[in-house]
Amino acid sequence: MSSVVCIGSLNVDLVVRVTRLPGTGETVTGHALERHLGGKGLNQALSAARAGGDVALVGAAGTDEGGAWMRTELGGEGVDLRGVADVEGPSGTALIEVDAEGANRIVVIPGANGWLTADYTSAQVARLGSARVALAPLEVPPAAVLGALRAARAAGMRTILNTAPVPPDGLPEGILDVTDIVIANEHEASLITPRSVDGVESAYAAAHALRDLGAHSAIVTLGAEGAVWSTPDGDGHTPAYPVTPIDTVAAGDAFCGVLAASLARDLPWDTALRRASAAGALATTVAGAAPSLPSAAAIDRLVAAHPLEDT
């Protein structure tokens, strides 16, 4: 029985490592090309699984070699793939440039991910109705995410929406009304709300605005400044854990997946947030997306080594 259902994209990540990112019209020489598992749905499912969750993934993969490879790798991690449809054609692909400072630039080609519909995702989520938590980013058609979260809410699951990436037309109407927890980074929160986020204080205002739009609770992540949150029981700030980052790819996915897995275990809110923050920090210390997603043991060691106080 799955405790966490993740709805979202599966991508083959092609990562190019460069000394610096090129400007418009400029060519630079890369020094490595790597292939990793990727896609926000896949990353968040894998993050939740490595953190100790029993995880099912709802999405779509192509019938190409990349799709077969992703299925094999995820199956080896214990992720339930019965909700991943086989779609004729190519799988999703992400082209990722990472510079020497760990900054990245990403282009995503949806491939099979674009096939997902509300009918498909809602039926798969309903089939998994005994799960405790449903988690969905927005890297697949927004209607498919909305359908999934509606089905999850109807089944009594706790629903988490990660607003990455914000669709060009904004969030689907009504999606925050079926969202228990919305997670946005500072850039996404600035796009969704009338608040410009540039630090902790402004993040509180954005978190309140996200709740005003319909979400029960809101988290705004701020990278090295930690995460600000607002719930009906109050507001708070969870500091970031001290690490030396080399690659920020999938740090947000690590945060989301570990938060979902922790809440599915009924861990207290502050404990779940600390574990999520630790996972996000650890993910920045390893190159690549899937390779950077930490184990439960690594997360708990970092939390124990640095007892942070929420503010």
C-alpha positions as CSV (number, residue, x, y, z in Angstrom):
1,M,0.0,0.0,0.0
2,S,1.4,3.4,-1.0
3,S,1.6,6.2,1.6
4,V,2.5,8.9,-1.0
5,V,1.2,9.4,-4.5
6,C,3.3,11.7,-6.8
7,I,1.7,13.0,-9.9
8,G,4.0,14.5,-12.5
9,S,6.7,14.3,-15.2
10,L,9.4,11.7,-16.0
11,N,12.3,13.0,-17.9
12,V,15.7,11.9,-19.1
13,D,18.1,14.6,-18.0
14,L,21.0,15.4,-20.2
15,V,23.4,17.5,-18.1
16,V,26.2,19.6,-19.7
17,R,28.8,21.0,-17.3
18,V,30.4,24.3,-18.2
19,T,32.7,26.8,-16.5
20,R,30.1,29.5,-17.1
21,L,26.7,29.7,-18.7
22,P,26.8,31.1,-22.3
23,G,25.2,34.4,-23.2
24,T,22.8,34.9,-26.1
25,G,24.5,33.9,-29.3
26,E,27.6,32.7,-27.5
27,T,29.3,29.3,-27.7
28,V,31.2,27.9,-24.7
29,T,33.0,24.6,-24.3
30,G,31.5,22.0,-21.9
31,H,33.7,19.6,-20.0
32,A,31.2,16.8,-19.2
33,L,27.9,15.3,-20.5
34,E,25.9,13.1,-18.2
35,R,22.5,11.3,-18.3
36,H,20.4,11.1,-15.1
37,L,16.8,10.3,-14.1
38,G,14.8,13.5,-14.0
39,G,11.5,15.3,-14.2
40,K,9.9,16.9,-11.2
41,G,7.3,14.1,-10.7
42,L,10.0,11.4,-10.9
43,N,12.4,13.4,-8.7
44,Q,9.8,14.0,-6.0
45,A,8.7,10.4,-6.0
46,L,12.3,9.2,-5.7
47,S,13.0,11.7,-3.0
48,A,10.0,10.5,-1.0
49,A,11.0,6.9,-1.5
50,R,14.6,7.4,-0.4
51,A,13.3,9.3,2.7
52,G,11.3,6.2,3.7
53,G,8.0,6.6,2.0
54,D,6.0,3.9,0.2
55,V,5.5,5.8,-3.1
56,A,3.4,5.4,-6.2
57,L,4.1,7.5,-9.3
58,V,1.4,8.7,-11.8
59,G,2.7,9.9,-15.1
60,A,3.7,8.8,-18.6
61,A,6.9,7.6,-20.2
62,G,7.6,7.0,-23.9
63,T,8.2,3.7,-25.6
64,D,11.8,4.7,-26.4
65,E,15.0,3.5,-24.7
66,G,14.8,6.3,-22.3
67,G,11.4,5.3,-21.1
68,A,12.6,1.7,-20.5
69,W,15.6,2.9,-18.7
70,M,13.6,5.1,-16.4
71,R,11.3,2.2,-15.5
72,T,14.1,-0.1,-14.7
73,E,15.9,2.5,-12.5
74,L,12.7,3.5,-10.6
75,G,11.6,-0.1,-10.1
76,G,15.0,-0.7,-8.5
77,E,14.2,2.1,-6.1
78,G,10.9,0.5,-5.0
79,V,8.6,3.1,-6.7
80,D,5.2,1.7,-7.7
81,L,5.0,2.4,-11.5
82,R,1.6,0.9,-12.3
83,G,0.3,4.5,-12.7
84,V,2.9,5.3,-15.4
85,A,1.4,5.0,-18.8
86,D,3.3,3.8,-21.9
87,V,2.9,6.4,-24.6
88,E,4.0,5.8,-28.1
89,G,7.0,8.0,-29.0
90,P,9.7,9.8,-27.1
91,S,9.9,10.3,-23.3
92,G,10.3,13.7,-21.8
93,T,13.8,15.1,-22.0
94,A,15.5,18.0,-20.1
95,L,18.6,19.8,-21.4
96,I,20.5,21.2,-18.3
97,E,23.5,23.5,-18.3
98,V,25.3,23.7,-14.9
99,D,28.1,26.2,-14.3
100,A,31.1,26.0,-11.9
101,E,29.1,27.8,-9.2
102,G,26.2,25.3,-9.3
103,A,23.8,27.7,-11.1
104,N,21.7,26.0,-13.8
105,R,19.6,26.7,-16.9
106,I,17.1,24.2,-18.1
107,V,15.1,23.5,-21.3
108,V,12.4,20.8,-21.0
109,I,10.9,18.9,-24.0
110,P,7.7,17.3,-22.6
111,G,7.5,14.3,-24.9
112,A,5.2,11.7,-23.3
113,N,4.4,14.0,-20.3
114,G,2.2,16.1,-22.6
115,W,-0.2,13.1,-23.0
116,L,-1.5,13.3,-19.5
117,T,-5.1,14.2,-19.0
118,A,-7.3,14.9,-16.0
119,D,-9.3,11.7,-16.7
120,Y,-6.2,9.6,-16.6
121,T,-4.6,11.1,-13.5
122,S,-7.9,11.3,-11.5
123,A,-8.6,7.6,-12.3
124,Q,-5.1,6.6,-11.2
125,V,-5.2,8.6,-8.0
126,A,-8.7,7.2,-7.2
127,R,-7.2,3.7,-7.6
128,L,-4.6,4.6,-5.0
129,G,-7.1,6.1,-2.7
130,S,-5.7,4.6,0.5
131,A,-2.6,6.8,0.3
132,R,-2.1,9.4,2.9
133,V,-0.5,12.3,0.8
134,A,-0.7,13.4,-2.8
135,L,2.1,15.5,-4.2
136,A,2.1,17.2,-7.6
137,P,4.3,19.7,-9.3
138,L,3.2,21.5,-12.5
139,E,5.6,20.1,-15.1
140,V,2.7,18.3,-16.9
141,P,-0.5,19.7,-18.3
142,P,-2.2,21.8,-15.6
143,A,-5.6,20.2,-16.1
144,A,-4.0,16.8,-15.3
145,V,-2.7,18.2,-12.0
146,L,-6.0,19.7,-11.1
147,G,-7.8,16.5,-11.8
148,A,-5.4,14.5,-9.7
149,L,-5.6,16.8,-6.7
150,R,-9.4,16.9,-6.9
151,A,-9.4,13.1,-6.8
152,A,-6.9,13.0,-4.0
153,R,-9.0,15.5,-1.9
154,A,-12.1,13.3,-2.6
155,A,-10.3,10.3,-1.3
156,G,-9.3,12.0,1.9
157,M,-5.6,12.5,1.1
158,R,-3.6,15.4,2.2
159,T,-2.8,17.4,-0.9
160,I,0.5,19.2,-1.7
161,L,1.0,21.4,-4.8
162,N,4.4,22.4,-5.8
163,T,4.1,25.4,-8.2
164,A,7.2,24.6,-10.2
165,P,7.0,25.6,-13.0
166,V,4.3,28.2,-13.0
167,P,2.2,27.7,-16.2
168,P,2.3,30.6,-18.7
169,D,-1.4,31.3,-18.0
170,G,-0.9,31.1,-14.2
171,L,-2.3,28.5,-11.9
172,P,-5.4,26.6,-13.0
173,E,-8.6,28.2,-11.6
174,G,-9.6,26.5,-8.4
175,I,-6.4,24.4,-7.8
176,L,-5.5,26.1,-4.5
177,D,-9.0,25.3,-3.2
178,V,-8.1,21.6,-3.3
179,T,-4.6,22.2,-2.0
180,D,-3.7,21.6,1.7
181,I,-0.1,22.8,1.3
182,V,1.3,24.9,-1.5
183,I,5.1,25.1,-1.9
184,A,6.5,27.9,-4.0
185,N,10.0,29.2,-4.3
186,E,10.6,33.0,-4.2
187,H,10.4,33.4,-7.9
188,E,7.2,31.4,-8.3
189,A,5.6,33.2,-5.3
190,S,6.4,36.5,-7.0
191,L,4.6,35.4,-10.2
192,I,1.5,34.0,-8.5
193,T,0.9,36.6,-5.8
194,P,1.0,40.4,-5.9
195,R,4.0,40.2,-3.6
196,S,7.6,40.6,-4.8
197,V,9.7,38.2,-2.7
198,D,13.3,39.2,-2.0
199,G,13.9,37.8,1.5
200,V,12.3,36.4,4.6
201,E,10.0,39.3,5.5
202,S,8.5,39.6,2.0
203,A,8.2,35.8,1.9
204,Y,5.8,36.0,4.9
205,A,3.6,38.4,2.9
206,A,3.7,36.0,-0.1
207,A,2.8,33.0,2.0
208,H,-0.2,34.9,3.4
209,A,-1.2,35.8,-0.1
210,L,-1.1,32.2,-1.2
211,R,-3.4,31.3,1.6
212,D,-5.7,34.1,0.7
213,L,-5.9,32.6,-2.8
214,G,-7.3,29.4,-1.3
215,A,-4.5,27.2,0.0
216,H,-4.9,25.9,3.6
217,S,-1.1,26.3,4.3
218,A,1.7,27.8,2.3
219,I,5.5,27.4,2.2
220,V,7.9,29.8,0.4
221,T,11.4,28.4,-0.1
222,L,14.3,30.8,-0.2
223,G,17.3,28.7,-0.9
224,A,20.2,29.6,1.5
225,E,17.7,31.7,3.6
226,G,15.6,28.6,4.4
227,A,11.8,28.5,4.2
228,V,9.0,30.6,5.4
229,W,5.6,29.1,6.2
230,S,2.1,30.1,7.1
231,T,-0.6,27.8,8.5
232,P,-3.9,28.4,10.4
233,D,-1.9,27.8,13.6
234,G,0.7,30.5,12.9
235,D,3.7,31.5,10.8
236,G,7.4,30.5,11.0
237,H,10.8,30.4,9.4
238,T,12.9,27.2,9.1
239,P,16.5,28.1,8.6
240,A,18.7,26.4,5.9
241,Y,21.3,23.8,6.9
242,P,24.9,24.8,6.4
243,V,26.4,23.1,3.3
244,T,28.7,24.0,0.5
245,P,26.6,23.7,-2.7
246,I,28.0,22.5,-6.0
247,D,24.7,22.0,-8.0
248,T,21.2,23.3,-7.1
249,V,19.4,20.9,-9.6
250,A,16.6,19.1,-7.8
251,A,17.0,20.8,-4.4
252,G,13.4,21.9,-4.5
253,D,12.2,18.4,-5.5
254,A,14.2,16.9,-2.6
255,F,12.4,19.4,-0.2
256,C,9.0,18.5,-1.6
257,G,9.4,14.7,-1.6
258,V,10.8,14.5,1.9
259,L,8.1,16.8,3.3
260,A,5.4,14.6,1.7
261,A,7.1,11.4,3.1
262,S,7.5,12.9,6.5
263,L,3.9,14.1,6.7
264,A,2.6,10.7,5.5
265,R,4.4,9.2,8.6
266,D,2.4,11.7,10.8
267,L,5.6,13.5,11.9
268,P,5.1,16.9,13.5
269,W,5.0,19.9,11.2
270,D,8.3,21.4,12.5
271,T,10.1,18.0,12.2
272,A,8.8,17.4,8.7
273,L,10.0,20.9,7.7
274,R,13.5,20.4,9.2
275,R,13.8,17.0,7.3
276,A,12.7,18.7,4.1
277,S,15.1,21.5,4.6
278,A,18.0,19.1,5.3
279,A,17.1,17.1,2.1
280,G,17.1,20.2,0.0
281,A,20.5,21.3,1.4
282,L,22.0,17.8,0.9
283,A,20.8,17.7,-2.7
284,T,22.9,20.8,-3.5
285,T,26.1,18.9,-2.5
286,V,25.9,16.2,-5.2
287,A,25.9,16.8,-8.9
288,G,22.8,15.8,-10.9
289,A,19.1,15.4,-10.1
290,A,18.4,11.8,-9.0
291,P,21.9,11.2,-7.8
292,S,21.6,14.1,-5.4
293,L,18.4,13.0,-3.6
294,P,19.5,11.9,-0.1
295,S,18.7,8.8,1.9
296,A,16.7,9.0,5.2
297,A,19.8,8.2,7.1
298,A,21.7,11.1,5.6
299,I,18.8,13.5,6.2
300,D,18.5,12.4,9.9
301,R,22.3,12.7,10.4
302,L,22.3,16.3,9.2
303,V,19.3,17.2,11.3
304,A,20.9,15.7,14.4
305,A,24.2,17.4,13.7
306,H,22.7,20.9,13.4
307,P,19.7,21.4,15.7
308,L,18.1,24.4,14.2
309,E,15.5,26.5,15.9
310,D,12.4,27.7,13.9
311,T,11.8,31.4,14.2
